[in-house]
């Protein structure tokens, strides 16, 4: 299932870096997609569309269930809304990805090719950034999969606990998704098994649909950050070269200016890549943060209400997964901003300014002025950074307070 057949436009493998693009490859392959191929992005249509249709089909019944219980039992309504928002977000992610398929795949391919062009020193920086990304994505991958397993098994675990306490197992058994199914799912074992399978396929899509897009975001951020660090390295090497050449008395001013211009072109290339990345992800980022506010509010409201241990474990795991997802986006946006500004300091600290010609100083100063304007990953109306993480939690807290006041009434 996770084996991706070689595409007609397959990229040369990056063998110099361990676990390069591994989590991303596994997550996309799980839903039949290859984000490195423009000519064959969907390589297993059945693996893409069967889970997608399953989750779309259950979305309506989940919404109806939540609406029906809104005035009767707010706790039940909100507990149904938590996975509802994540399901909706996963569907939106897929359609936005497919609408921007050529742009996103083109972005991935360009970043990939940059890593293949790197020399030994540059490769060390890229490997370091990708190791950090692999650790974060592995943790996130684990949290999301644990949440998916708990979502699937929680109803069975709750029914087993009730059966152990002397209640009827079958009567206590629910479906993984709380929804209005319009039929009695416990009329027979066959009907319940069909409903459980339907829910399981939907959960499978939510898990892998979210992981694929989110980990790809993290991977692109890490590799753009690596490019900024490589640019800083180039400026440092340029400074060392000019010191060495002046010491030997063979400094060539024209060659030095050409090297600065090459660095400026490299810088412009990274900025263009960052802007393109922000452009293709801005709709996803907007929906992500909009839904995160609602998810965090729902989960923060449900957990204090108590309930069965299996359900509580699921809710806690879900809360951790959503928080990690949120941090992935906010930290990524902050990292891009910080790395952009770091170029300014790298230029300032690398050179002995009193030894440079006026022409060289002016050229470097212009580059420093541009580097003071940070690249941003935007979500249409806002930029993603660590302050947004705090804002989302504050907004979620306001929603939770509103839910608590509704519960009291």
Number of C-alpha atoms within 10 A of each C-alpha: 10 12 10 16 11 12 15 10 11 15 14 9 11 14 9 13 16 12 13 19 18 12 22 26 20 20 24 25 24 24 27 22 22 26 25 21 22 19 14 16 19 20 19 18 12 12 17 20 15 15 22 22 16 19 25 15 14 21 20 15 18 21 18 16 18 24 16 15 15 16 12 10 12 20 21 16 24 23 20 22 24 22 23 24 20 22 24 16 20 25 21 17 23 19 12 15 20 15 12 15 18 16 17 22 20 16 20 21 17 14 18 20 15 14 19 16 10 15 9 10 10 18 18 16 19 23 20 15 20 24 17 13 23 24 12 16 24 16 14 23 25 13 21 24 19 17 23 22 16 22 25 22 17 23 21 20 17 19 20 18 17 18 16 11 10 9 13 13 16 14 11 15 20 18 23 21 26 22 21 16 16 7 8 10 18 16 9 9 11 11 14 17 14 12 19 18 16 22 23 23 19 24 26 21 27 23 25 23 25 22 25 25 21 24 27 21 19 21 25 22 26 23 23 24 24 23 25 22 21 22 22 22 19 20 22 16 14 19 17 14 14 20 16 13 12 12 10 9 9 10 15 11 14 10 10 16 15 11 15 19 15 13 18 18 12 17 22 14 12 20 19 13 18 21 14 16 22 21 17 20 21 20 18 22 25 18 16 22 20 15 18 24 21 22 25 24 26 27 23 19 24 25 18 9 9 10 10 13 13 18 21 19 16 21 23 16 20 25 22 17 21 20 17 18 22 24 16 21 25 22 19 24 23 22 21 23 20 17 20 26 19 20 24 20 14 18 24 15 13 16 20 13 14 8 12 13 10 11 11 16 15 12 14 21 15 11 20 19 11 17 20 15 12 16 24 23 29 22 20 15 8 14 20 26 22 17 12 20 18 12 12 20 17 14 16 22 19 14 20 21 15 13 19 15 10 12 14 6 6
